[in-house]
Amino acid sequence: MATEERAPAGIGCLGMIIGGVVLAAIVVLIFFVGIVVLAVVAGLLVIGLVVYAVDRVLLALSPKHRERRAEQQRTFLGRFGPGPSGVVIDTTAIDTTEGPDDGGSGPRGPDQLGPESTRG
């Protein structure tokens, strides 16, 4: 049989092997990227905690640092206001609407604006 008479052959199982290798490489890449991101986040968290601890130690030991912090808070409150004042305003709601059982003329009646509209 001549070569021209043969049916064209594919690449066989080579495509499946290449696909498996590419899939494995993608999984490994995602795994390592995840580990790198996790390490960066953990590093930032550790740095933040160290900075917070140093700040707390400086507040405990240094009167100058405490005074600067108090001045910063006073400046912030002066600029943005004192925040919630804690004052409670006591109010009472009075329902002045008349329902259909109250002898009113309904929602489209002449007294739609309430008792003030009848004063004259």
Residue pairs with C-beta under 8 A, 6 or more apart in sequence:
58 65
59 65
59 66
59 69
77 83
96 114
96 115
97 114
98 104
98 111
100 106
104 111
105 111
111 117
111 118
